[in-house]
Amino acid sequence: MLIDSHCHLDFPDFADDLDEIVARAGRAGVGGMLTIATSLGRFPGVLAVAERFPNVFCTVGVHPHEAGVEPDIAVETLLKLAEHPKVVGFGETGLDFFYDHGPRDQQEANFRVHIEAARRTGLPVIIHTRDADDETRRILAEEMAKGAFSGLIHCFSSGKELADFAVEIGLYISISGIVTFKKAEVLKATVAGLPLNRLLVETDAPYLAPLPHRGKRNEPAYTAHTAAVVAGLLGISSETLAEETTKNFRTLFQKADFP
């Protein structure tokens, strides 16, 4: 089976047909989903979705877009919320200098708090980075020097240098539907050179629907399209890709006890 390692099932886009969305994912071979928190204010809704379905788990955290709205989050707050059995990681967090919705210094501060929570618990941190490769690499290097932590860079669309660095320090890389786009040649070349034992697949639903659904609402079932393209880039079968990425997910998110 495949696992959609990053989606947002609490978003209003899915409010009217969430049961069918989850069922359709299962029919497409996507047996598990990780729904991702973007703010502490929205976390109760994220958790409610995870509690509703046995094959859905969740994270807790604050997206860099929300850094100005929810600044100075406490490590202890994240740790307390992560005690719930359905919470299996922290984030998404990181840096987004493309939109710059949150102050950059606060994005960095929040990022470091999430990493500290990951370090203390052994749960992974889910990293968002856009137009901030150098800064992300600097922070990851500084934080890893303080003590090891696990995590992944989600919806990877950065350069090969950051990908290689992430793998070197023990992080995973999650690939979204962007890799199916016709103009994503640089990303495709990067993915083709990554080790299979560090790869996951995701949708980032409701965003970034892969071909042939580009421009429509994305959903976990479409993980299969992304996985097929990644398998082709690596020269392996879709079945092998599914088996290995699911194994990687279980290794990284050990608290996620899928049925």
Wavefront OBJ file of the C-alpha trace (Angstrom):
o trace
v 0.000 0.000 0.000
v 0.928 3.649 -0.314
v 0.846 6.233 2.466
v 0.064 9.880 1.778
v 2.635 11.384 4.113
v 1.277 14.943 3.956
v -2.271 16.187 3.425
v -4.670 18.641 5.054
v -7.911 16.763 5.580
v -9.248 19.332 8.055
v -9.409 22.028 5.357
v -12.849 23.240 4.248
v -12.200 21.781 0.776
v -13.022 18.330 2.196
v -15.842 19.239 4.566
v -18.662 17.914 2.391
v -17.230 14.558 1.319
v -14.455 13.549 3.704
v -15.729 9.999 4.191
v -15.713 9.415 0.447
v -12.271 11.038 0.115
v -10.810 8.567 2.610
v -12.662 5.634 1.038
v -11.507 6.638 -2.454
v -7.922 6.751 -1.227
v -8.246 3.182 -0.028
v -9.596 2.042 -3.385
v -6.583 3.671 -5.047
v -4.189 1.711 -2.842
v -3.486 4.539 -0.392
v -3.978 2.759 2.891
v -2.815 5.482 5.270
v -2.757 9.257 5.524
v -1.007 11.829 7.685
v -3.015 15.015 8.068
v -0.833 17.974 8.930
v -1.431 20.836 11.353
v -0.817 24.417 10.218
v -1.638 26.251 13.448
v -2.428 25.539 17.070
v -5.785 27.232 16.607
v -6.749 24.690 13.960
v -5.262 21.718 15.784
v -8.522 20.505 17.407
v -10.007 20.072 13.934
v -6.906 18.258 12.713
v -7.036 15.892 15.667
v -10.766 15.310 15.184
v -10.136 14.057 11.637
v -7.400 11.706 12.834
v -9.632 10.347 15.601
v -12.435 9.761 13.089
v -10.506 7.349 10.869
v -8.312 4.443 12.023
v -5.930 4.887 9.067
v -5.371 8.640 9.558
v -2.795 10.124 11.940
v -1.825 13.748 12.479
v 0.834 16.234 13.564
v 0.825 19.352 15.725
v 2.571 22.569 14.799
v 2.586 26.042 13.278
v 3.185 26.709 9.575
v 5.670 29.502 8.759
v 2.777 31.474 7.246
v 1.285 31.611 10.754
v 4.478 32.646 12.536
v 3.264 36.206 12.981
v -0.143 35.083 14.230
v 1.159 32.396 16.582
v 4.637 33.570 17.607
v 6.743 32.394 20.502
v 5.156 28.983 20.784
v 6.413 26.961 23.736
v 8.124 23.611 23.437
v 6.068 22.435 26.398
v 2.841 23.209 24.521
v 3.882 21.033 21.596
v 5.041 18.258 23.911
v 1.750 18.210 25.790
v -0.360 18.031 22.634
v 1.897 15.315 21.208
v 1.005 12.999 24.092
v -2.165 12.066 22.217
v -1.745 8.651 20.541
v -2.842 10.018 17.171
v -0.165 12.749 17.100
v 2.949 11.311 15.463
v 5.088 14.339 14.579
v 5.621 18.104 14.715
v 4.869 20.653 12.029
v 4.644 21.624 9.468
v 7.231 24.232 10.292
v 10.151 25.870 8.564
v 10.814 28.862 6.347
v 8.811 30.396 3.508
v 10.569 33.410 2.005
v 8.514 33.249 -1.185
v 5.289 34.541 0.355
v 6.848 35.997 3.530
v 3.503 35.943 5.321
v 5.284 35.574 8.666
v 8.234 37.662 9.930
v 11.432 35.839 9.019
v 12.907 36.001 12.499
v 9.733 34.538 13.957
v 9.631 31.805 11.315
v 13.134 30.814 12.388
v 12.299 30.947 16.085
v 9.238 28.737 15.631
v 11.233 26.357 13.438
v 13.796 25.865 16.189
v 11.070 25.234 18.791
v 9.600 22.442 16.662
v 13.045 20.902 16.237
v 13.586 20.978 19.986
v 10.259 19.190 20.489
v 11.355 16.572 17.956
v 14.695 16.164 19.694
v 13.086 15.658 23.110
v 10.477 13.135 21.987
v 12.072 11.273 19.102
v 9.083 12.177 16.927
v 9.935 13.629 13.506
v 9.631 17.250 12.422
v 7.953 18.051 9.092
v 9.830 20.837 7.322
v 8.442 23.345 4.833
v 11.039 25.332 2.907
v 10.522 27.675 -0.029
v 13.046 30.143 -1.404
v 15.076 29.575 1.749
v 17.505 26.760 0.955
v 20.587 28.387 2.460
v 18.819 29.479 5.623
v 17.142 26.085 6.056
v 20.460 24.322 5.667
v 22.096 26.647 8.209
v 19.407 26.069 10.815
v 19.378 22.318 10.296
v 23.168 22.157 10.658
v 23.132 24.284 13.811
v 20.316 22.309 15.386
v 21.730 18.912 14.475
v 24.969 19.958 16.170
v 22.996 20.434 19.409
v 21.665 16.890 19.285
v 20.170 14.498 16.777
v 16.531 14.672 15.660
v 14.530 13.019 12.900
v 12.380 14.571 10.222
v 11.667 15.177 6.577
v 11.504 17.976 4.063
v 8.020 17.782 2.635
v 6.819 18.694 -0.858
v 10.433 18.899 -1.941
v 11.032 21.439 -4.701
v 14.411 22.839 -3.683
v 17.815 22.240 -5.212
v 20.005 19.157 -5.247
v 22.377 20.690 -2.708
v 19.697 20.862 -0.024
v 18.424 17.378 -0.888
v 21.883 15.868 -0.575
v 22.508 17.723 2.677
v 19.198 16.564 4.159
v 19.975 12.935 3.351
v 23.513 13.340 4.680
v 22.271 14.435 8.107
v 19.685 11.659 8.242
v 16.488 13.368 7.101
v 13.954 12.052 4.604
v 12.589 13.691 1.445
v 8.890 13.646 0.557
v 7.852 14.088 -3.070
v 4.574 15.707 -4.120
v 2.648 15.994 -7.375
v 5.006 18.728 -8.552
v 7.269 15.960 -9.853
v 4.600 15.070 -12.443
v 4.550 18.562 -13.972
v 6.028 18.915 -17.439
v 8.383 21.737 -16.478
v 9.727 20.016 -13.347
v 12.836 18.664 -15.095
v 15.258 19.898 -12.439
v 13.226 18.298 -9.676
v 12.935 15.066 -11.644
v 16.714 14.927 -12.030
v 17.143 15.494 -8.292
v 14.655 12.773 -7.386
v 16.325 10.317 -9.745
v 19.540 10.704 -7.774
v 18.086 10.252 -4.290
v 18.378 7.002 -2.310
v 15.163 5.007 -2.223
v 15.506 4.402 1.505
v 15.053 8.133 2.183
v 11.986 8.812 0.029
v 8.320 9.291 0.885
v 5.392 10.395 -1.275
v 2.595 12.837 -0.543
v -0.156 14.984 -2.004
v -0.171 18.171 0.092
v -3.905 17.964 -0.655
v -5.958 19.963 -1.389
v -3.068 21.657 -3.234
v -0.762 20.638 -6.087
v -2.805 17.928 -7.763
v -0.554 15.801 -9.980
v -1.106 15.167 -13.646
v -3.621 14.227 -14.987
v -5.621 16.134 -12.330
v -3.573 19.337 -12.240
v -5.703 22.390 -11.558
v -8.336 20.407 -9.661
v -8.709 19.758 -5.951
v -6.023 17.344 -4.865
v -6.838 14.342 -2.662
v -4.958 11.417 -1.099
v -6.011 8.968 -3.820
v -3.813 10.883 -6.237
v -0.694 9.814 -4.344
v -0.681 6.905 -6.771
v 0.030 9.215 -9.746
v 3.010 10.790 -8.012
v 4.305 7.402 -6.915
v 4.162 6.080 -10.481
v 6.280 8.966 -11.755
v 8.810 8.604 -8.942
v 9.045 4.872 -9.631
v 9.754 5.607 -13.272
v 12.493 8.077 -12.399
v 14.148 5.470 -10.166
v 13.704 2.665 -12.679
v 11.684 0.450 -10.356
v 8.143 -0.888 -10.335
v 5.270 0.980 -8.727
v 4.842 -1.978 -6.378
v 8.432 -1.703 -5.185
v 8.094 2.052 -4.763
v 4.943 1.578 -2.669
v 6.564 -1.084 -0.515
v 9.729 0.907 0.118
v 8.126 4.310 0.759
v 5.658 2.726 3.162
v 8.548 1.042 4.944
v 10.299 4.416 5.139
v 7.188 6.057 6.556
v 6.870 3.416 9.249
v 10.550 3.810 10.123
v 10.247 7.574 10.449
v 6.784 7.801 12.023
v 7.114 4.896 14.432
v 4.211 6.077 16.562
v 1.784 5.739 13.634
v 0.230 2.346 14.205
v -1.744 1.843 11.012
v -4.271 -1.018 10.973
l 1 2 3 4 5 6 7 8 9 10 11 12 13 14 15 16 17 18 19 20 21 22 23 24 25 26 27 28 29 30 31 32 33 34 35 36 37 38 39 40 41 42 43 44 45 46 47 48 49 50 51 52 53 54 55 56 57 58 59 60 61 62 63 64 65 66 67 68 69 70 71 72 73 74 75 76 77 78 79 80 81 82 83 84 85 86 87 88 89 90 91 92 93 94 95 96 97 98 99 100 101 102 103 104 105 106 107 108 109 110 111 112 113 114 115 116 117 118 119 120 121 122 123 124 125 126 127 128 129 130 131 132 133 134 135 136 137 138 139 140 141 142 143 144 145 146 147 148 149 150 151 152 153 154 155 156 157 158 159 160 161 162 163 164 165 166 167 168 169 170 171 172 173 174 175 176 177 178 179 180 181 182 183 184 185 186 187 188 189 190 191 192 193 194 195 196 197 198 199 200 201 202 203 204 205 206 207 208 209 210 211 212 213 214 215 216 217 218 219 220 221 222 223 224 225 226 227 228 229 230 231 232 233 234 235 236 237 238 239 240 241 242 243 244 245 246 247 248 249 250 251 252 253 254 255 256 257 258 259
